Amino acid sequence: MRELIGPCSNCGKDVYCRDGFLDGVYLEGELVCFDCEEQQDELTQK
């Protein structure tokens, strides 16, 4: 089962809930897709 949760706050890509698991993260009141979250992690590690 796949349910649209909303757009990514950074890139606008649709974020879904698949079988009870969110295909992204909810950080500081914003919904962020995994791709953008990964990019943010890489920037903070440098």
VENPE-V104021 format. One record per residue. RES is the residue in one letter. SS is DSSP state (2 for helix, 1 for strand, 0 for the rest). PSI is psi in whole degrees, 0 to 359 (none if undefined). D_CENTER is the distance of its C-alpha to the mean C-alpha in Angstrom with 2 decimals. Layout:
{{RES	SS	PSI	D_CENTER} {RES	SS	PSI	D_CENTER}}
This chain:
{{M	0	139	17.98} {R	1	127	14.89} {E	1	128	13.89} {L	1	127	11.86} {I	1	316	9.93} {G	1	182	9.36} {P	1	152	8.33} {C	0	138	5.75} {S	0	335	8.07} {N	0	308	8.86} {C	0	347	9.58} {G	0	358	9.78} {K	0	141	8.53} {D	1	134	8.59} {V	1	129	6.10} {Y	1	160	8.77} {C	1	122	10.41} {R	1	116	12.81} {D	0	39	15.94} {G	0	1	14.62} {F	1	129	11.57} {L	1	130	7.97} {D	0	52	6.18} {G	1	195	2.95} {V	1	155	4.41} {Y	1	104	6.73} {L	1	130	8.69} {E	0	42	11.98} {G	0	11	11.63} {E	1	142	8.55} {L	1	125	5.36} {V	1	133	2.88} {C	1	162	2.11} {F	2	323	4.61} {D	2	313	7.17} {C	2	323	6.80} {E	2	321	6.42} {E	2	318	9.33} {Q	2	320	11.16} {Q	2	320	11.17} {D	2	318	12.58} {E	2	321	15.11} {L	2	323	16.25} {T	2	338	16.88} {Q	2	343	18.77} {K	0	none	21.17}}
